[in-house]
């Protein structure tokens, strides 16, 4: 018997960061994720029915994935075992699985096997989990910040419920901070600090929905004034909050999601939203050349001939980005972004080439009409190539009735916006003249 166990436990408790000490003790204290735990939601139904199978908790850090896994084990009277995929090997996984099977057979109690950062497991390590997940020997809960549909093997995905966690709202973060300030046992009430509203607002704003980050800032602020004024004002809060570091994974969801929002904002003609997503990518460390390439694509895909100048500006921005680099090229990218966002939109060229490609791939390949074939080589004239070709520039208005395809097909249909409105009117006139000429023939 250790006579000092209570004191040692208290010492360990005090050395833990505030975020660890303030972990929720029951589901009522758990903040956020109402879309998962609200009345009638799937995870709540699973808890009420006491049927916890395999689950993957997917979402940003500091949103309660680990805390909720521990609460689920306690709420459903299951044993809890935790592994971290960054440190655990195959031997560690097998040991937990063997122990879980033995405990279930001897005690009749299932084990919640929580694996943090499960996307770090190799395919072979994930394969080891499948038999025990399949027969219910364990209730697997994996936590990951990476999209499980990209990072986990398909058999494990098919045997698991995927629950996506969301950033905590401002009010949910505020509730956690106020609870920490008023809690004398685990929190900061013992320091008797007075935290100004604007200081609390700053911590909440810069936490980006991450409870762990907000609580860490609060603890630093309170402890730093505990022996002096005990007043946490805006200046103290500013000195206690870490410089905002945006989440960014060049191969992860943020990379693709923010880029998607950027292009869709340009397509939707919203320059302000487009600039925000541009700034978000630049501040996160996105390669500016990737952004420039997306602008060149958008210039043709979403604007096209509604404003042919857009492609020139986007291409110039790409060249400037290659030549100048950051930070100055942010100005070139901003200019191109706002121009494209404000330009009239048309995807007529984009849809036209896709329709033509589909015909080439699926329909009988059309032969080149004889009068359009090359006649600039020996023997071409003997074959009749180029005979009866009419040179459009010989006509007064630069157009003559002539068949250029051999069949009647329409791919390019300009919209009634920007320069394409002029193209649309001219093509309509030419098509009417062509139709009238065929009737006369």
MOJO-V224142 format. One record per residue. N is the residue number from 1. SS is DSSP state (h for helix, s for strand, l for the rest). PHI is phi in degrees with one decimal (* if undefined). Layout:
# MOJO-V224142
((N/SS/PHI) (N/SS/PHI))
This chain:
# MOJO-V224142
((1/l/*) (2/l/-92.3) (3/l/-69.6) (4/l/-106.8) (5/h/-59.0) (6/h/-62.9) (7/h/-67.3) (8/h/-63.8) (9/h/-65.0) (10/h/-65.0) (11/h/-63.7) (12/h/-63.3) (13/h/-61.6) (14/h/-69.7) (15/h/-79.6) (16/l/-72.4) (17/l/-65.0) (18/h/-57.0) (19/h/-60.7) (20/h/-73.7) (21/h/-68.7) (22/l/-94.4) (23/l/-56.9) (24/l/-61.7) (25/l/-92.3) (26/l/-154.0) (27/h/-64.7) (28/h/-67.0) (29/h/-85.8) (30/l/-72.3) (31/l/-104.0) (32/l/88.5) (33/l/59.2) (34/h/-64.8) (35/h/-70.8) (36/h/-105.2) (37/h/-106.7) (38/l/-66.4) (39/l/-56.8) (40/l/86.1) (41/l/-76.4) (42/h/-58.6) (43/h/-64.3) (44/h/-63.5) (45/h/-64.1) (46/h/-63.4) (47/h/-67.8) (48/h/-63.6) (49/l/-87.1) (50/l/55.7) (51/l/-124.4) (52/l/-96.5) (53/l/-98.0) (54/l/-83.4) (55/s/-140.6) (56/s/-118.1) (57/s/-95.2) (58/s/-122.0) (59/l/169.6) (60/l/-67.6) (61/l/-68.4) (62/l/74.6) (63/l/-109.5) (64/l/99.6) (65/h/-64.2) (66/h/-67.1) (67/h/-59.7) (68/h/-67.7) (69/h/-61.2) (70/h/-65.2) (71/h/-64.8) (72/h/-62.5) (73/h/-61.5) (74/h/-68.7) (75/h/-65.3) (76/l/-101.5) (77/l/56.4) (78/l/-113.7) (79/s/-72.7) (80/s/-117.1) (81/s/-129.8) (82/s/-121.2) (83/s/-128.4) (84/s/-112.3) (85/l/-65.0) (86/l/-76.1) (87/l/-119.5) (88/l/-80.1) (89/l/-106.4) (90/h/-59.0) (91/h/-60.8) (92/h/-65.5) (93/h/-63.9) (94/h/-62.6) (95/h/-63.1) (96/h/-65.8) (97/h/-66.7) (98/h/-62.7) (99/h/-62.3) (100/h/-64.6) (101/h/-65.7) (102/h/-63.2) (103/h/-67.3) (104/h/-64.9) (105/h/-68.1) (106/h/-82.7) (107/h/-109.8) (108/l/73.8) (109/l/-114.1) (110/l/-77.0) (111/s/-108.3) (112/s/-84.6) (113/s/-97.3) (114/s/-95.6) (115/s/-118.3) (116/s/-78.9) (117/l/56.1) (118/h/-61.8) (119/h/-67.1) (120/h/-79.3) (121/l/-68.2) (122/l/-73.2) (123/h/-61.3) (124/h/-66.9) (125/h/-67.4) (126/h/-67.0) (127/h/-61.8) (128/h/-60.8) (129/h/-73.5) (130/h/-57.7) (131/h/-59.5) (132/h/-74.0) (133/h/-67.9) (134/h/-62.5) (135/h/-94.1) (136/l/78.9) (137/l/-64.2) (138/s/-131.7) (139/s/-104.7) (140/s/-79.3) (141/s/-126.2) (142/s/-105.0) (143/s/-113.7) (144/s/-153.5) (145/l/-95.8) (146/l/-99.2) (147/l/-59.5) (148/h/-63.8) (149/h/-69.9) (150/h/-102.6) (151/h/-105.8) (152/l/-112.2) (153/l/-71.8) (154/h/-59.3) (155/h/-60.2) (156/h/-72.5) (157/h/-61.6) (158/h/-67.1) (159/l/-98.3) (160/l/-128.3) (161/s/-89.9) (162/s/-98.1) (163/s/-118.8) (164/s/-93.1) (165/l/-86.4) (166/l/-115.5) (167/l/-57.0) (168/l/-70.8) (169/l/-75.8) (170/h/-59.0) (171/h/-68.4) (172/h/-66.8) (173/h/-64.5) (174/h/-60.8) (175/h/-60.1) (176/h/-64.7) (177/h/-67.0) (178/h/-65.5) (179/h/-65.3) (180/h/-65.5) (181/h/-70.4) (182/h/-98.5) (183/l/-87.4) (184/l/-85.5) (185/l/-79.9) (186/l/-108.4) (187/l/-96.3) (188/l/-116.7) (189/h/-60.9) (190/h/-61.5) (191/h/-83.1) (192/l/59.9) (193/l/-79.9) (194/s/-109.7) (195/s/-103.0) (196/l/-66.9) (197/h/-59.7) (198/h/-69.5) (199/h/-68.6) (200/h/-63.7) (201/h/-61.3) (202/h/-64.8) (203/h/-61.8) (204/h/-65.9) (205/h/-62.5) (206/h/-85.1) (207/h/-77.2) (208/l/54.5) (209/l/76.0) (210/l/-100.7) (211/h/-62.7) (212/h/-62.6) (213/h/-66.6) (214/h/-65.4) (215/h/-67.2) (216/h/-64.4) (217/h/-64.7) (218/h/-63.4) (219/h/-64.1) (220/h/-62.4) (221/h/-63.3) (222/h/-67.3) (223/h/-66.8) (224/h/-71.5) (225/h/-112.1) (226/l/-61.6) (227/l/-98.7) (228/l/-125.5) (229/l/-80.2) (230/l/59.6) (231/s/-115.8) (232/s/-100.6) (233/l/-100.4) (234/h/-63.6) (235/h/-64.3) (236/h/-62.2) (237/h/-62.0) (238/h/-62.2) (239/h/-78.0) (240/h/-99.3) (241/l/-91.4) (242/l/-67.6) (243/l/-54.9) (244/l/-60.2) (245/l/-116.3) (246/l/-74.6) (247/l/-66.1) (248/l/-157.8) (249/l/-131.0) (250/l/-59.4) (251/l/-118.5) (252/l/-107.0) (253/h/-62.1) (254/h/-57.8) (255/h/-57.0) (256/h/-77.9) (257/h/-67.7) (258/h/-68.8) (259/h/-61.8) (260/h/-64.2) (261/h/-63.7) (262/h/-60.9) (263/h/-66.7) (264/h/-68.7) (265/h/-71.1) (266/h/-63.6) (267/h/-60.3) (268/l/-85.1) (269/l/60.0) (270/l/-117.5) (271/h/-65.6) (272/h/-69.6) (273/h/-63.6) (274/h/-60.8) (275/h/-67.1) (276/h/-62.6) (277/h/-67.6) (278/h/-62.0) (279/h/-62.8) (280/h/-60.8) (281/h/-67.3) (282/h/-63.7) (283/h/-68.0) (284/h/-80.3) (285/l/97.2) (286/l/-62.1) (287/l/-66.0) (288/h/-62.0) (289/h/-68.9) (290/h/-63.2) (291/h/-62.6) (292/h/-62.5) (293/h/-63.1) (294/h/-63.5) (295/h/-65.8) (296/h/-62.5) (297/h/-65.2) (298/h/-61.8) (299/h/-59.5) (300/h/-93.1) (301/h/-72.1) (302/h/-110.4) (303/h/-117.5) (304/h/55.7) (305/h/-82.2) (306/h/-63.7) (307/h/-152.0) (308/l/-59.2) (309/h/-65.2) (310/h/-60.5) (311/h/-66.0) (312/h/-65.0) (313/h/-68.3) (314/h/-64.5) (315/h/-65.4) (316/h/-63.9) (317/h/-64.9) (318/h/-63.5) (319/h/-64.6) (320/h/-64.2) (321/h/-63.2) (322/h/-63.5) (323/h/-83.9) (324/h/-95.0) (325/l/77.9) (326/l/-78.9) (327/l/-90.5) (328/l/-66.0) (329/h/-67.2) (330/h/-59.0) (331/h/-70.8) (332/h/-61.7) (333/h/-65.5) (334/h/-66.3) (335/h/-61.9) (336/h/-64.7) (337/h/-61.4) (338/h/-67.9) (339/h/-63.8) (340/h/-64.4) (341/h/-65.4) (342/h/-88.0) (343/l/-75.0) (344/l/-62.8) (345/l/-111.2) (346/l/-157.8) (347/l/-110.9) (348/h/-62.3) (349/h/-65.1) (350/h/-63.2) (351/h/-69.1) (352/h/-67.0) (353/h/-68.0) (354/h/-66.5) (355/h/-66.8) (356/h/-65.9) (357/h/-61.8) (358/h/-62.7) (359/h/-65.0) (360/h/-62.7) (361/h/-80.0) (362/h/-110.4) (363/l/-105.9) (364/l/-58.5) (365/l/-67.7) (366/l/-81.3) (367/l/-74.5) (368/l/-70.1) (369/l/-54.4) (370/h/-58.5) (371/h/-72.7) (372/h/-99.4) (373/l/-75.7) (374/l/-67.5) (375/l/-120.4) (376/l/-97.6) (377/l/-142.6) (378/l/-62.1) (379/l/97.7) (380/l/-64.4) (381/l/-67.9) (382/l/-63.3) (383/l/-83.0) (384/l/83.8) (385/l/-65.9) (386/l/85.1) (387/l/-63.5) (388/l/68.7) (389/l/-71.1) (390/l/-104.0) (391/l/-84.7) (392/h/-56.5) (393/h/-70.7) (394/h/-75.8) (395/l/-77.9) (396/l/-60.8) (397/l/-105.0) (398/l/73.8) (399/l/-144.2) (400/l/-140.4) (401/l/-71.0) (402/l/-160.4) (403/l/-88.7) (404/l/-108.3) (405/l/-132.6) (406/l/98.5) (407/l/-136.6) (408/l/-95.1) (409/l/-140.5) (410/l/-124.9) (411/l/-110.8) (412/l/-89.3) (413/l/-126.8) (414/l/-59.0) (415/l/-85.7) (416/l/-94.7) (417/l/-138.8) (418/h/57.1) (419/h/-63.4) (420/h/-67.7) (421/h/-62.9) (422/h/-69.1) (423/h/-59.6) (424/h/-60.1) (425/h/-66.8) (426/h/-65.7) (427/h/-63.5) (428/h/-63.4) (429/h/-65.7) (430/h/-66.4) (431/h/-66.5) (432/h/-67.7) (433/h/-66.2) (434/h/-64.1) (435/h/-63.4) (436/h/-66.4) (437/h/-65.5) (438/h/-66.4) (439/h/-64.5) (440/h/-65.5) (441/l/-65.1))
